[in-house]
Each structure stands twice: as structure tokens, then as C-alpha cells.
Amino acid sequence: MSLKRILAVTVIATLVRLCIPEFSNAACEVPLPGDPEGEEGACGAINPPQSGSGGGFPGKIIAWAGGYDINPFDGSLRGGIYVARISGSARRKIATFTYLNRDFGLHGLNLPDDHPSFSPDSRRIVFASNRANRDDWDIYVMNVNGTGVTPLTSAPGLDTEPVFSPDGTKIAFATERFDGTLDIAVMNADGSNVTRLTSSSLEDIEPAWRPDGQEIVFSRIFSLFNKEICVIKPNGTGFRRVTFENGEDHDATYSPDGTRIAITSERKFFPSPPYGNVHIIRVSDGKDLGDLTEDLAFGAGDPFWSKDGTLIAFFTSLFPIITGPQRLFVMSANGAGKFHIPGEVPVNVHPAIGIAVDDDNDGTPNYLESGKVGRAKIKRGRVHAGQTAILRFKWKHPNAWQELDTISIRFSEGRQLLGAIRHIIEDESFSVFDGETEEYSDSMLIGEGVIESPLLTLDLDQTRIVNVSRRTIRLDLAVRFSPEVAGKKLRVRVQADDINGNSQDEEKKPLMVK
């Protein structure tokens, strides 16, 4: 979206009531293999089982970039790249921002680590990052669990929006390296043999491969309010423009048969703010085959079509302004069954869908396989509703607990995520997640009072942070659970992320609320 349109939509936003769309009633958790089955169907659509290449773990996973703020003028910026089950459960941060800077212009947004895209076998992720130079983005590749980060490019200027070819041998991306204008280029998967495909004076962005590998679709910026969809062959021949509409068509992603694309369309001057809507376009003649997100209050953007064709992921805004929270959603390819993927940060953008691979067949998918962050222990198996109890929580890190970034303790009933407590190590703050509103409270420090949610109250006057040893931190959490959950056995999941981008997510013994 252009900067002028962002400002225009912001002005309009002051004239309308800011209502929150009713997408779902609560966040969801989905059992991993061996977990309790929970209440099937309680949280809407869930992906059908699907085996990963070479692994025994069923189901899809989703990667995206997340941060706390994308205000181009001011504000804090924390976050990284996340991977989770397609439902949003078993979330893990696999990359953490190094330099807190962003690139934001007509071509779109680049967070410090951004635009993750799975390899065809879902064992690796290619992404753009400014970790080597806060003002310069390059292309990197890493294993799906965040290990083995390897730079692929180092040219001055912006290299961004990388995507693997269907056979995994090539990567297409947008780059400024040739003459300062963004062009589409292709390189080998190891970063060698960079080949320029487009050389227009206009900027070309957002490449995506046709599933047979014989064509690349991309967006061309013709003017301030006009982007169009174009295609080209991987050898640089066969350029063709697909759309010819007033407004902005961009962010294309192919259907499995290569005959259609899902795009973000902003054809009206004031479409569903702030992104427009997700439309299906026929590639042969550019015919609009329908709007999949016209039912959403504030539109949708950046669709990603799953390889098997069943699902499309996208992000949408909570408010009709670009700086409002962005939330991830997944829907069926016909637009039905939309469901929200909860994130731990307000800004969640640029999704990609892959397959959960379990190479050692131990029931834990590759993206969760990592012992670099340590292990959790929780002492207390039962509490009484309506009474404050100390929930004693320990995390032992292999090196030093000061290397931790965040610790989150999540409470669920079956698949229903009811709430969570999050502790940020750096500033020693706490916040509470409300499963009904799917939002975190403002962060508070010990001694500043209580944080309340429908599930629990965290008393920060009685809560303590204990430095047990160099490697172990203990949180004595003064928690009071609502009488509404009396008699329930709550599932407890713990996730810890460290400053190196490693993460651990595990299930602990259930907590009985008397």
C-alpha cells in the first residue's frame, strides 16, 4: 500500500467507528501427537492430516514475520520469524530481530527478519534480514528450527522477498543491486549465479513460482496508486502483463494447477482498508474470479496458497489503519472457514504454509527439535479457584538464563486457549494473554499491582523473580484462577525463546483447578 493511501485511510479512520470484527470467540490449541484429544470442533476449521516428505508427523505448519510495531516514524520494534501448527498452536520463534530497523516504502514492508518461505520439502526456510547491516537487507537460509543460518547474498542495497523454486534448486527474489531499482532476479539455492530477469525503470517486486517451475509471477509498480500483476519465464523471456485495472493488484500466489492466482486487490480508491481484499484471478486473461474476503471488516492482504490447494493464509488489520495490529488468518481456498492464528506480538505479516516434517519419527516435528534453550519445570499440580496460589516455575538454560528473551506459560482446556502469562527477561516485565479477546495486557513490573483477565489474575505484589543460579531462573507467580474454571483440568504449555533465535515449546503436567 502506498504511503499517500495510508495517510488517506488514516484520515478516514478518524471519521468512522473503530469496531473489532468478530472472527472467533477465542484462541485455539491443537494437540500434538500423544496429547489429550481435547474438544474436537470447539475452535472451528482444522487442517486435514497430511504426511510430510520423509517424516511421520501429520499436518501443515505456517511461518510468518512478527513484531511489536511497524510505525515508520516512531515506536519500539521487537519480534522475529515464527513457525507454528496451522492452527497457531505449538508456536516457536526461530529468528529474533538483531537491528531494530525497518524498510517501508511503495514496495512494501521489510521487518528486520522477514518474508520467510519454505523449501519444497519444508526442511529449510529462506528469508530476508538486516542482521549484518541495519540499513541493508540480504537473503539468508536456515533450517526450519532456526539453526544453521547461512547468508546467500551480500550485495549493497535491498535483497528481499525470496522464494524457492518448486524443485528447490533456485531462489527468486527482488533486488536493488543492478541499478538501484527493484528488479526480479534468480539465483542458485546456494546463492551463486545471480541472474537478472527484469530491467524496467519501474520497480518489480513480490515474485512467486508457478508450481511447474516454468513461470514466475510478480508485481510491477506503475505509479503511486497503480500496481499490476505480470509474469515472466525463469530465463527472462516471455514477459506478459496479466492485470490492467485502475488501482493496485499485487502479492500474487499460484494455485496448484497454475491456472489461477490469489492476489491482494485494491482496485477501488478506498477499498476495504487498509489492504483491499483477496481476489482470485485467472492467469490466462486476468479475469477476476471473485473476492474471498469481502466479508471481513477491514480487508486482507498478502495471500499464500498452500501447495495442496486446500488453504490460503493471509493477514488482516484489527483497525482500518496500517499501524493497527495485523492478525494472521487461514481460510479454505473458496474463502470459507476463516480462522485466526494467534500470535504473541501485535504485527503478524507475510505468511507461508509448509508441511510439518519429523525426520527422526519421534512425534516431534523438525521445527520443534532443539535443546538449545533448555527445559521447564512447574511445581504445583492443583490450585483452588478464587484463591491466590504461588505457581512455582523454573527454566534451566544450557548456558545462562540471561540469554533468554521471553517465557510464556499457556493454559488451555482441550484445544481452547484460555489465557497465558508472559515474562520478558530484558525488562523483567509481565503481561497476561486473554483468550477471549486474543490480546496481551500492557506489560507491568513487580510491585505495580495486579493484571486481570477472565481466566486469571496475576498479583505482581506477591510475584517474585528468583536468580537460582547462572543457568536457572525461577518465577514464583502469584496467580488466582477464576471460579468459572473450578473443577477443570487445564493443559499447561511452556515456551521459551532466547536472544539467539532458539526456542523450546513443551507440554507439562496438567493443572487441576479445584
GISUL-V933214 format. One record per residue. RES is the residue in one letter. OMEGA is omega as a letter, one per 40 degrees, with the letter a starting at -180 (* if undefined). Layout:
RES_OMEGA / RES_OMEGA
This chain:
M_a / S_a / L_i / K_i / R_i / I_a / L_i / A_i / V_i / T_i / V_i / I_a / A_i / T_a / L_a / V_i / R_a / L_i / C_i / I_a / P_a / E_a / F_a / S_a / N_a / A_i / A_a / C_i / E_i / V_a / P_i / L_i / P_a / G_i / D_i / P_a / E_a / G_a / E_a / E_i / G_a / A_a / C_i / G_a / A_i / I_a / N_i / P_i / P_i / Q_a / S_i / G_i / S_i / G_a / G_a / G_a / F_a / P_i / G_a / K_i / I_a / I_i / A_i / W_i / A_a / G_i / G_a / Y_a / D_i / I_i / N_a / P_a / F_a / D_i / G_i / S_a / L_i / R_i / G_a / G_i / I_a / Y_i / V_i / A_i / R_a / I_i / S_a / G_i / S_a / A_a / R_i / R_i / K_a / I_i / A_a / T_a / F_i / T_i / Y_a / L_a / N_i / R_i / D_a / F_a / G_a / L_a / H_i / G_a / L_i / N_i / L_a / P_i / D_a / D_i / H_i / P_i / S_a / F_i / S_a / P_i / D_i / S_i / R_a / R_i / I_i / V_a / F_i / A_a / S_i / N_a / R_i / A_a / N_a / R_a / D_a / D_a / W_i / D_a / I_i / Y_i / V_i / M_i / N_a / V_i / N_i / G_i / T_i / G_a / V_a / T_i / P_i / L_i / T_i / S_a / A_i / P_i / G_a / L_i / D_a / T_i / E_a / P_i / V_i / F_i / S_a / P_i / D_i / G_a / T_a / K_i / I_i / A_a / F_i / A_a / T_i / E_a / R_a / F_a / D_i / G_i / T_a / L_i / D_i / I_i / A_i / V_i / M_i / N_a / A_i / D_i / G_a / S_i / N_i / V_a / T_i / R_i / L_a / T_a / S_i / S_i / S_i / L_a / E_i / D_a / I_i / E_i / P_i / A_a / W_i / R_a / P_i / D_i / G_a / Q_a / E_i / I_i / V_a / F_i / S_i / R_a / I_a / F_i / S_a / L_a / F_a / N_i / K_a / E_i / I_i / C_i / V_i / I_i / K_a / P_i / N_i / G_i / T_i / G_i / F_i / R_i / R_a / V_a / T_a / F_a / E_i / N_a / G_a / E_i / D_a / H_i / D_a / A_i / T_a / Y_i / S_a / P_a / D_i / G_a / T_a / R_i / I_i / A_a / I_i / T_a / S_i / E_a / R_i / K_a / F_i / F_i / P_i / S_a / P_e / P_a / Y_a / G_a / N_i / V_i / H_i / I_a / I_i / R_a / V_a / S_a / D_i / G_a / K_i / D_a / L_i / G_i / D_a / L_a / T_a / E_i / D_a / L_a / A_a / F_i / G_a / A_a / G_i / D_a / P_i / F_a / W_a / S_a / K_i / D_i / G_a / T_a / L_i / I_i / A_i / F_i / F_i / T_a / S_i / L_i / F_a / P_i / I_a / I_a / T_i / G_i / P_i / Q_a / R_i / L_i / F_i / V_i / M_i / S_a / A_i / N_i / G_a / A_i / G_a / K_i / F_a / H_i / I_a / P_i / G_a / E_i / V_a / P_a / V_a / N_a / V_i / H_a / P_i / A_a / I_i / G_a / I_i / A_a / V_i / D_a / D_a / D_i / N_i / D_i / G_i / T_a / P_a / N_a / Y_i / L_a / E_i / S_i / G_a / K_a / V_i / G_a / R_a / A_i / K_i / I_a / K_i / R_a / G_i / R_i / V_i / H_i / A_i / G_i / Q_i / T_i / A_i / I_i / L_a / R_a / F_i / K_i / W_i / K_a / H_a / P_a / N_a / A_a / W_i / Q_i / E_i / L_i / D_i / T_i / I_i / S_i / I_a / R_a / F_a / S_i / E_a / G_i / R_a / Q_i / L_a / L_a / G_a / A_i / I_i / R_i / H_i / I_a / I_a / E_a / D_i / E_a / S_i / F_i / S_a / V_i / F_i / D_a / G_i / E_a / T_a / E_i / E_i / Y_i / S_i / D_i / S_i / M_a / L_i / I_a / G_a / E_i / G_a / V_i / I_a / E_i / S_i / P_a / L_a / L_i / T_i / L_a / D_a / L_i / D_a / Q_i / T_a / R_i / I_a / V_i / N_a / V_i / S_i / R_a / R_a / T_i / I_i / R_i / L_i / D_a / L_i / A_a / V_i / R_a / F_a / S_i / P_a / E_i / V_i / A_a / G_a / K_i / K_a / L_i / R_a / V_i / R_a / V_i / Q_i / A_i / D_i / D_a / I_i / N_i / G_i / N_a / S_i / Q_a / D_a / E_i / E_i / K_i / K_a / P_i / L_i / M_i / V_a / K_*
